[in-house]
Amino acid sequence: MNIEKEREKVEAFLNNKFIVRKGFDPIDISKGINWNYKHAKSANTYQTYMHGLGIVTDLLIVSKKDGNPTLLEHATNIIIDWHKKNPKTVKNYSWKEHPVSSRISNIIEFQEKAGDYKLDNDLFEKIVIDHCEFLYEERNYKFNNHGLMMDYGLLNACKHITDKRLKRFYADKAIYRVRYALLRDFTRKGVHLENSPEYHRLVISIFRKLERVIKELKISIGKEETELLKLADGYKKRIILPNNYYPMIGDTGTIQDIRIKKNYNDFIDYDAGIAVLNNKNVVNEKDSTMLTFKSGYHKKTHKHNDDLSITLYMTGEEVLVDSGKYSYDSKDLVRKHLVSPKGHNAPCISNKNYKLVNPLIEQELMKITKYSNKNGHKIVSGINKLYDDVSLTRHNILSNDDLYFVVDRMVSKDNDLFYQNFNINENAEVVQTDKLTFNLKIGSKEFILRTYERFDSDLATEIKQGYVSRSFGNYENNKRILVKQNQINSTFITVILPKKKYEMLDDVRFVNNKLKYNYKDKNYEVII
């Protein structure tokens, strides 16, 4: 077991530095822990993790690994100090749903494994009951991921309640809320509705922990709920990239799941507004191609203005990337960019944005409209009609030869400046070779992005700066390629493909709702 993360925090603690979460600034505790500490920039976040008492579990883990019981004594003292200084009436973050849920689980794990250093039974029982009362109360409950954490904490605590009536009372409430959350937060295909692969993964991990503790309590979550969880677990295999990283959709950072075996079947969930198209490389799966397409939503949580946007992993490289998350500060300029249409690979309107108000009303105005797979071409299309007086339609075409075509149609009452926005991998070298062609070099591989004139389209192109955030609080500059057109009705046709295939592509046109092109001296016609 690798305990470097825990060891780093424990060693800091022994040197009077409290690291409440890996990567966070250390807090000086030479005069003891100030439970009311407020970080200059992220006060609530630091308070949340401080009062979660993760340091107790860190000390427990390192103590067991090193055979050092002194660390258990430190953990005991931390719990006692926290309990003494943080009654339910205190005005800091100690009695908020997230830290309460984490804290009770950390204290329970300590109590179960600390041997002679565990808490006095009366103190432990009081802590358990205090936490159960908070977690049970409906006025404290959050109908989101934090609510699931509360249910886990409540069920975990039930294992240590001796009063059978009270134990059943708390357990029944938690099971009811868990079942409700499953049916509320997932589509019938098992996609979590908070718009983010990272948070889908997080929620599944919480549900797996819930399953284990429910089994320990010898109760059941339900047959239908169990089947839905299986589908949700399977979605991770569909949304993960061929290199076993997740695409950075909707506040997803850099996460690798090496244990997952990717499923290369195409996946469309109209309800969640997500599509995944794959071309599997049977020789080397990491050199496969995968396209994601996003349009539509059911919840605003982790939702960006990313509708009609794509990510493109082509023959082993992330070519077009999503923006990531950076922070949750809505006033931060980088965050504003990352959640806007120009932070995504989407059709955009200069100086305009759209508002997300009510998904029930808007679901017919912004959605994935169709998917087909025939004659060597996969097509997925969608619409966005939430801009004022503007209708946007995008058609994505992925050929079996790893040629990606995107056809955008923009119709407006005004003479707007429309543009296709391509958010390029931050590690790419981007060189414009002519007015309509760009060479993208990522590592040892090269790709071409080429756009095509159509009738009197009079296209203009531009390279602009953007931002990509692969981890919380950090970002890098990247290049955005803009293909611009100033018309009332605008149509764009752009292709992205490996450079070695570009010389074999010719005569790309879009006529009468048909994409036509010649590749390797063979003519293709794709009806949109």
C-alpha positions as CSV (number, residue, x, y, z in Angstrom):
1,M,0.0,0.0,0.0
2,N,1.4,3.4,-1.0
3,I,1.0,5.8,1.9
4,E,3.2,8.7,0.6
5,K,0.2,11.1,0.7
6,E,-0.6,10.2,4.3
7,R,3.0,10.2,5.4
8,E,3.6,13.7,3.9
9,K,0.7,15.1,6.0
10,V,1.8,13.2,9.2
11,E,5.4,14.4,8.9
12,A,4.1,18.0,8.5
13,F,1.9,17.6,11.5
14,L,4.8,16.4,13.6
15,N,6.6,19.6,12.5
16,N,3.6,21.8,13.6
17,K,2.2,22.2,10.1
18,F,-1.3,21.0,9.4
19,I,-2.0,20.0,5.8
20,V,-5.8,19.5,5.6
21,R,-5.7,18.1,2.1
22,K,-2.8,17.3,-0.3
23,G,-1.8,20.3,-2.3
24,F,-3.3,22.8,0.2
25,D,-1.2,25.4,2.0
26,P,0.1,24.1,5.4
27,I,-1.4,25.8,8.5
28,D,0.8,26.7,11.5
29,I,-0.3,24.8,14.6
30,S,2.7,25.5,16.8
31,K,0.3,27.0,19.3
32,G,-2.3,24.2,18.8
33,I,-5.0,23.8,16.2
34,N,-7.1,26.9,15.6
35,W,-10.4,25.4,14.6
36,N,-11.6,28.8,13.4
37,Y,-8.8,29.3,11.0
38,K,-9.7,31.1,7.8
39,H,-7.5,30.8,4.7
40,A,-7.1,34.1,2.8
41,K,-8.5,32.8,-0.5
42,S,-10.5,29.6,0.2
43,A,-11.7,29.9,3.8
44,N,-14.7,27.5,3.5
45,T,-12.7,24.8,1.6
46,Y,-10.0,24.8,4.3
47,Q,-12.6,24.7,7.1
48,T,-14.4,21.8,5.4
49,Y,-11.3,19.6,5.2
50,M,-9.9,20.7,8.6
51,H,-13.1,19.7,10.4
52,G,-13.4,16.5,8.5
53,L,-10.5,15.2,10.6
54,G,-8.8,13.4,7.8
55,I,-5.5,13.8,9.7
56,V,-6.8,11.3,12.2
57,T,-7.0,8.6,9.5
58,D,-3.6,9.7,8.2
59,L,-2.0,9.2,11.7
60,L,-3.8,5.8,12.0
61,I,-2.5,4.6,8.6
62,V,1.1,5.7,9.2
63,S,1.1,4.3,12.8
64,K,0.0,0.9,11.6
65,K,2.6,0.9,8.8
66,D,5.5,2.0,11.0
67,G,4.4,0.3,14.3
68,N,4.5,3.7,16.0
69,P,1.8,4.0,18.7
70,T,2.7,7.6,19.5
71,L,0.9,8.6,16.4
72,L,-2.3,7.1,17.8
73,E,-1.9,9.2,20.9
74,H,-1.7,12.3,18.7
75,A,-4.9,11.2,16.9
76,T,-6.8,10.7,20.2
77,N,-5.8,14.1,21.4
78,I,-6.9,15.7,18.1
79,I,-10.4,14.1,18.4
80,I,-10.7,15.1,22.1
81,D,-9.6,18.7,21.4
82,W,-12.0,19.0,18.4
83,H,-14.9,17.7,20.5
84,K,-14.1,20.1,23.4
85,K,-13.9,23.2,21.2
86,N,-16.6,22.6,18.6
87,P,-20.1,22.3,20.2
88,K,-23.0,22.4,17.8
89,T,-23.5,26.1,18.6
90,V,-20.1,27.1,17.2
91,K,-20.1,29.4,14.2
92,N,-17.3,27.9,12.2
93,Y,-17.7,25.1,9.5
94,S,-17.6,22.2,11.9
95,W,-21.3,21.4,11.7
96,K,-21.8,21.5,8.0
97,E,-22.8,18.4,6.1
98,H,-19.5,17.7,4.4
99,P,-17.2,17.8,7.4
100,V,-19.8,16.1,9.6
101,S,-20.0,13.1,7.2
102,S,-16.3,12.8,6.8
103,R,-15.5,13.3,10.4
104,I,-17.8,10.6,11.8
105,S,-16.4,8.0,9.4
106,N,-12.8,9.0,10.3
107,I,-13.5,8.8,14.0
108,I,-15.3,5.4,13.6
109,E,-12.3,4.0,11.6
110,F,-10.0,5.2,14.3
111,Q,-12.1,3.7,17.1
112,E,-12.3,0.3,15.3
113,K,-8.5,0.1,14.7
114,A,-6.7,2.1,17.5
115,G,-6.7,-0.7,20.1
116,D,-5.6,0.7,23.5
117,Y,-5.6,4.3,22.2
118,K,-9.3,4.3,21.2
119,L,-11.7,6.8,22.8
120,D,-13.4,6.2,26.1
121,N,-16.7,4.4,25.3
122,D,-18.9,7.2,26.8
123,L,-17.2,9.9,24.7
124,F,-17.4,7.8,21.6
125,E,-21.1,7.0,22.1
126,K,-21.8,10.7,22.6
127,I,-19.9,11.7,19.5
128,V,-21.8,9.0,17.4
129,I,-25.2,10.1,18.7
130,D,-24.5,13.8,18.1
131,H,-23.4,13.1,14.6
132,C,-26.4,10.8,13.9
133,E,-28.8,13.4,15.1
134,F,-27.3,16.0,12.7
135,L,-27.1,13.6,9.7
136,Y,-30.7,12.4,10.3
137,E,-32.3,15.9,10.5
138,E,-34.0,16.8,7.2
139,R,-33.1,20.5,7.6
140,N,-29.4,19.6,7.4
141,Y,-29.8,17.3,4.4
142,K,-28.5,18.2,0.9
143,F,-30.0,16.6,-2.1
144,N,-26.7,16.1,-3.9
145,N,-23.4,14.3,-3.4
146,H,-23.1,15.7,0.1
147,G,-26.4,14.1,1.0
148,L,-25.0,10.7,-0.1
149,M,-22.0,11.3,2.1
150,M,-24.4,12.1,5.0
151,D,-26.2,8.8,4.4
152,Y,-23.0,6.9,4.4
153,G,-21.9,8.5,7.6
154,L,-25.3,7.8,9.2
155,L,-25.3,4.1,8.1
156,N,-21.7,3.7,9.2
157,A,-22.5,5.1,12.6
158,C,-25.5,2.7,12.9
159,K,-23.1,-0.1,13.3
160,H,-22.1,1.3,16.6
161,I,-25.6,2.1,18.0
162,T,-26.7,-0.5,20.6
163,D,-30.3,0.6,20.8
164,K,-32.0,-1.5,18.1
165,R,-35.0,0.7,17.7
166,L,-32.9,3.8,17.3
167,K,-30.5,1.9,14.9
168,R,-33.4,0.9,12.7
169,F,-34.9,4.4,12.8
170,Y,-31.7,6.0,11.5
171,A,-31.0,3.2,9.0
172,D,-34.5,3.3,7.4
173,K,-34.2,7.0,6.8
174,A,-30.8,6.7,5.2
175,I,-31.9,3.8,2.9
176,Y,-34.9,5.7,1.8
177,R,-32.8,8.7,0.9
178,V,-30.2,6.5,-0.9
179,R,-32.8,4.9,-3.1
180,Y,-34.4,8.2,-3.9
181,A,-31.0,9.7,-4.9
182,L,-30.3,6.8,-7.3
183,L,-33.5,7.3,-9.2
184,R,-33.2,11.1,-9.0
185,D,-29.6,11.5,-10.1
186,F,-29.1,8.9,-12.8
187,T,-30.6,8.4,-16.2
188,R,-32.0,5.0,-17.1
189,K,-28.7,4.3,-18.9
190,G,-26.8,5.0,-15.7
191,V,-25.3,8.4,-16.4
192,H,-25.1,10.7,-13.4
193,L,-26.8,14.0,-14.1
194,E,-24.2,16.4,-12.7
195,N,-22.5,16.8,-16.1
196,S,-19.1,15.6,-15.1
197,P,-17.2,12.3,-15.5
198,E,-15.2,13.1,-12.4
199,Y,-18.2,13.5,-10.2
200,H,-19.9,10.5,-11.8
201,R,-16.9,8.5,-10.7
202,L,-17.0,10.1,-7.2
203,V,-20.7,9.3,-6.7
204,I,-20.2,5.7,-7.8
205,S,-17.4,5.3,-5.2
206,I,-19.8,6.7,-2.5
207,F,-22.5,4.2,-3.6
208,R,-20.0,1.3,-3.5
209,K,-19.1,2.3,0.1
210,L,-22.9,2.5,0.8
211,E,-23.4,-0.9,-0.6
212,R,-20.7,-2.4,1.7
213,V,-22.1,-0.8,4.9
214,I,-25.7,-1.7,3.9
215,K,-24.5,-5.3,3.5
216,E,-22.8,-5.2,6.9
217,L,-26.1,-4.0,8.4
218,K,-27.9,-7.0,6.7
219,I,-30.3,-4.8,4.8
220,S,-30.9,-4.3,1.0
221,I,-30.8,-1.3,-1.2
222,G,-33.3,-2.9,-3.7
223,K,-33.2,-4.9,-6.9
224,E,-33.9,-2.1,-9.3
225,E,-31.4,0.2,-7.6
226,T,-28.7,-2.5,-7.7
227,E,-29.2,-2.9,-11.5
228,L,-29.0,0.9,-12.0
229,L,-25.8,0.9,-10.1
230,K,-24.3,-1.7,-12.4
231,L,-25.2,0.4,-15.4
232,A,-23.6,3.5,-13.7
233,D,-20.5,1.5,-13.0
234,G,-20.4,0.4,-16.7
235,Y,-20.6,4.0,-17.9
236,K,-17.0,4.6,-16.6
237,K,-15.8,2.1,-19.2
238,R,-17.6,4.0,-21.9
239,I,-16.6,7.6,-21.0
240,I,-12.9,6.8,-20.3
241,L,-10.4,7.6,-23.0
242,P,-8.3,4.9,-24.6
243,N,-5.3,6.0,-22.5
244,N,-7.4,5.4,-19.3
245,Y,-7.8,9.1,-18.5
246,Y,-11.2,10.8,-18.3
247,P,-12.1,13.6,-20.7
248,M,-12.2,16.9,-18.8
249,I,-15.9,17.5,-19.3
250,G,-17.8,19.6,-16.7
251,D,-15.2,20.3,-13.9
252,T,-13.3,17.1,-14.5
253,G,-9.6,17.2,-13.7
254,T,-6.8,14.8,-14.6
255,I,-7.8,11.4,-13.4
256,Q,-6.4,8.1,-14.5
257,D,-8.2,4.7,-13.9
258,I,-5.7,2.0,-15.0
259,R,-8.0,-0.8,-13.7
260,I,-10.8,0.0,-16.1
261,K,-11.0,-1.9,-19.4
262,K,-12.5,0.5,-21.9
263,N,-15.7,-0.4,-23.7
264,Y,-15.4,0.6,-27.4
265,N,-19.1,0.3,-28.3
266,D,-20.6,3.7,-29.2
267,F,-22.8,5.1,-26.4
268,I,-25.7,7.6,-26.7
269,D,-27.7,8.9,-23.8
270,Y,-30.3,11.4,-25.1
271,D,-31.5,12.0,-21.6
272,A,-28.1,13.0,-20.2
273,G,-27.1,14.8,-23.5
274,I,-23.9,12.8,-24.0
275,A,-22.6,10.7,-26.9
276,V,-19.3,8.8,-27.2
277,L,-18.1,7.5,-30.6
278,N,-15.1,5.1,-30.9
279,N,-12.8,3.7,-33.5
280,K,-10.9,0.9,-31.8
281,N,-7.3,0.2,-32.9
282,V,-7.0,-3.5,-32.5
283,V,-3.2,-3.5,-32.7
284,N,-2.7,-0.9,-30.0
285,E,-5.8,0.3,-28.1
286,K,-4.1,3.5,-26.9
287,D,-3.9,4.6,-30.5
288,S,-7.7,4.3,-30.9
289,T,-9.9,7.3,-31.6
290,M,-12.7,8.6,-29.4
291,L,-15.1,11.6,-29.8
292,T,-17.4,12.9,-27.1
293,F,-20.4,15.2,-27.9
294,K,-22.4,17.1,-25.3
295,S,-25.7,18.9,-25.7
296,G,-28.5,19.2,-23.1
297,Y,-28.7,19.0,-19.3
298,H,-30.9,18.1,-16.3
299,K,-29.0,19.9,-13.5
300,K,-26.9,23.0,-13.3
301,T,-24.3,21.4,-11.0
302,H,-20.9,21.4,-12.7
303,K,-22.6,22.5,-15.9
304,H,-20.6,24.7,-18.3
305,N,-22.0,26.5,-21.3
306,D,-20.6,23.6,-23.3
307,D,-23.5,22.5,-25.4
308,L,-22.7,21.2,-28.9
309,S,-19.1,20.9,-27.7
310,I,-16.8,17.9,-28.4
311,T,-13.6,16.5,-27.2
312,L,-11.4,14.5,-29.7
313,Y,-8.9,11.9,-28.8
314,M,-7.4,10.8,-32.2
315,T,-5.0,7.9,-32.8
316,G,-3.4,8.1,-29.4
317,E,-3.5,11.9,-28.6
318,E,-5.9,14.4,-27.0
319,V,-6.2,16.8,-29.9
320,L,-9.3,18.9,-28.8
321,V,-9.6,19.2,-25.1
322,D,-12.2,20.5,-22.7
323,S,-11.3,23.3,-20.3
324,G,-11.3,21.5,-16.9
325,K,-12.4,23.3,-13.7
326,Y,-9.6,25.5,-12.1
327,S,-11.9,26.8,-9.3
328,Y,-15.5,27.4,-8.3
329,D,-15.1,31.1,-7.9
330,S,-17.7,32.5,-10.4
331,K,-16.0,35.9,-10.3
332,D,-12.5,34.6,-11.3
333,L,-11.6,35.6,-14.9
334,V,-10.1,32.2,-15.7
335,R,-13.1,30.4,-14.3
336,K,-15.4,32.6,-16.4
337,H,-13.5,31.7,-19.5
338,L,-13.4,28.0,-18.7
339,V,-17.2,27.7,-18.3
340,S,-18.1,29.9,-21.3
341,P,-18.6,28.6,-24.8
342,K,-15.2,29.8,-25.9
343,G,-13.7,27.5,-23.3
344,H,-15.0,24.5,-25.3
345,N,-14.9,23.1,-28.8
346,A,-18.3,24.5,-29.8
347,P,-20.0,26.8,-32.3
348,C,-19.9,30.3,-30.8
349,I,-21.3,33.8,-31.4
350,S,-19.0,36.7,-30.8
351,N,-19.8,38.6,-27.6
352,K,-22.9,36.5,-26.9
353,N,-23.7,33.8,-24.4
354,Y,-26.8,31.8,-23.4
355,K,-28.5,31.3,-20.1
356,L,-29.4,28.1,-18.4
357,V,-32.6,28.6,-16.5
358,N,-34.8,25.5,-16.4
359,P,-33.8,22.2,-17.9
360,L,-37.4,20.9,-18.0
361,I,-38.4,23.8,-20.2
362,E,-35.2,23.9,-22.2
363,Q,-34.7,20.2,-23.0
364,E,-36.4,20.5,-26.4
365,L,-34.4,23.5,-27.3
366,M,-31.0,22.0,-26.6
367,K,-30.3,18.3,-27.1
368,I,-28.8,15.5,-29.1
369,T,-31.2,14.9,-32.0
370,K,-29.9,11.8,-33.7
371,Y,-27.2,9.1,-34.1
372,S,-26.5,6.7,-36.9
373,N,-23.8,4.3,-37.9
374,K,-23.8,3.2,-41.5
375,N,-21.5,2.8,-44.5
376,G,-18.4,3.4,-42.5
377,H,-19.5,6.7,-41.0
378,K,-20.8,7.5,-37.5
379,I,-23.0,10.6,-37.2
380,V,-24.2,12.4,-34.1
381,S,-26.1,15.7,-34.3
382,G,-27.5,18.2,-31.9
383,I,-29.2,21.6,-31.5
384,N,-28.9,24.7,-29.3
385,K,-31.7,27.2,-29.5
386,L,-31.0,29.0,-26.2
387,Y,-29.3,32.0,-27.8
388,D,-31.6,34.9,-28.4
389,D,-32.9,34.8,-32.0
390,V,-30.3,32.3,-33.0
391,S,-30.5,28.5,-33.9
392,L,-27.3,26.4,-33.8
393,T,-27.0,22.9,-35.3
394,R,-24.0,20.7,-35.2
395,H,-23.3,17.5,-37.2
396,N,-20.3,15.3,-36.2
397,I,-19.1,12.7,-38.7
398,L,-16.4,10.2,-37.7
399,S,-15.3,7.9,-40.5
400,N,-13.8,4.4,-40.0
401,D,-10.6,5.9,-41.4
402,D,-10.3,8.3,-38.5
403,L,-11.4,11.4,-40.4
404,Y,-13.4,13.7,-38.3
405,F,-15.7,16.2,-40.0
406,V,-17.8,18.8,-38.2
407,V,-20.6,20.7,-40.0
408,D,-22.1,23.6,-38.2
409,R,-25.2,25.5,-39.3
410,M,-26.0,28.9,-37.6
411,V,-29.2,30.8,-38.4
412,S,-29.8,34.3,-37.0
413,K,-32.2,37.2,-37.4
414,D,-29.1,39.5,-37.2
415,N,-25.9,39.7,-39.1
416,D,-23.8,38.1,-36.3
417,L,-20.2,37.1,-36.2
418,F,-20.3,33.3,-35.9
419,Y,-17.2,31.1,-35.3
420,Q,-16.2,27.6,-34.7
421,N,-14.0,27.4,-31.6
422,F,-11.4,24.7,-31.4
423,N,-9.7,24.3,-28.0
424,I,-6.3,22.7,-28.8
425,N,-4.3,20.5,-26.4
426,E,-2.1,22.8,-24.4
427,N,1.0,20.8,-25.3
428,A,0.4,21.1,-29.0
429,E,2.6,23.2,-31.4
430,V,0.1,25.1,-33.6
431,V,1.3,26.4,-37.0
432,Q,-0.9,28.1,-39.5
433,T,0.2,26.9,-43.0
434,D,-2.3,28.9,-45.0
435,K,-5.5,30.8,-44.5
436,L,-7.6,27.7,-43.9
437,T,-5.1,25.1,-42.7
438,F,-3.4,24.5,-39.4
439,N,-0.7,21.9,-38.4
440,L,-1.0,20.5,-34.9
441,K,2.0,18.7,-33.4
442,I,1.6,16.8,-30.2
443,G,4.6,14.8,-29.2
444,S,5.7,12.8,-32.1
445,K,2.3,12.9,-33.9
446,E,0.9,15.5,-36.3
447,F,-2.6,16.4,-37.2
448,I,-4.2,18.8,-39.7
449,L,-7.2,21.0,-39.0
450,R,-8.6,22.3,-42.3
451,T,-11.7,24.3,-42.9
452,Y,-13.4,24.8,-46.3
453,E,-15.0,27.7,-48.1
454,R,-18.6,27.3,-49.2
455,F,-20.1,29.5,-51.9
456,D,-19.7,33.1,-50.6
457,S,-18.8,32.1,-47.0
458,D,-15.7,34.4,-46.9
459,L,-14.1,32.7,-44.0
460,A,-11.5,34.2,-41.7
461,T,-9.3,32.3,-39.2
462,E,-7.4,33.3,-36.1
463,I,-5.3,31.8,-33.3
464,K,-6.2,33.1,-29.9
465,Q,-5.1,32.3,-26.3
466,G,-7.2,30.1,-24.0
467,Y,-6.8,28.3,-20.7
468,V,-6.8,24.6,-19.8
469,S,-7.0,23.5,-16.1
470,R,-6.1,19.8,-15.4
471,S,-6.0,20.3,-11.6
472,F,-7.7,22.4,-9.1
473,G,-6.2,25.9,-8.8
474,N,-3.8,25.5,-11.7
475,Y,-4.1,26.3,-15.4
476,E,-2.0,26.5,-18.5
477,N,-2.3,28.7,-21.6
478,N,-3.3,27.0,-24.8
479,K,-4.2,27.9,-28.3
480,R,-7.7,28.3,-29.7
481,I,-8.3,28.1,-33.4
482,L,-11.2,30.3,-34.5
483,V,-12.9,29.9,-37.9
484,K,-15.1,33.0,-38.4
485,Q,-18.0,33.9,-40.7
486,N,-20.1,37.1,-40.6
487,Q,-23.5,36.1,-42.1
488,I,-27.2,35.8,-41.2
489,N,-27.0,32.2,-42.2
490,S,-23.7,30.5,-41.9
491,T,-22.4,27.0,-42.6
492,F,-19.0,25.7,-41.6
493,I,-17.2,22.5,-42.8
494,T,-14.0,21.6,-41.0
495,V,-12.0,18.4,-40.9
496,I,-9.4,17.1,-38.4
497,L,-7.3,14.1,-39.3
498,P,-3.8,12.6,-38.9
499,K,-1.3,14.5,-41.1
500,K,-0.2,11.4,-43.0
501,K,-3.8,11.0,-44.3
502,Y,-4.3,14.6,-45.4
503,E,-2.7,14.3,-48.8
504,M,-5.2,11.5,-49.6
505,L,-8.2,13.7,-48.8
506,D,-9.7,15.9,-51.6
507,D,-12.8,17.6,-52.8
508,V,-14.6,18.2,-49.5
509,R,-18.0,19.7,-50.0
510,F,-21.4,20.1,-48.2
511,V,-24.2,20.2,-50.7
512,N,-28.0,19.6,-50.2
513,N,-27.4,18.2,-46.7
514,K,-24.8,15.8,-48.0
515,L,-21.1,15.7,-47.0
516,K,-19.1,14.7,-50.0
517,Y,-15.4,14.0,-50.2
518,N,-12.7,11.9,-51.9
519,Y,-10.3,9.8,-49.9
520,K,-7.7,7.5,-51.4
521,D,-9.3,8.1,-54.8
522,K,-12.7,6.9,-53.7
523,N,-15.7,9.1,-53.5
524,Y,-17.9,9.2,-50.4
525,E,-21.3,10.7,-49.8
526,V,-22.8,11.0,-46.3
527,I,-26.4,12.1,-45.9
528,I,-26.8,14.3,-42.9
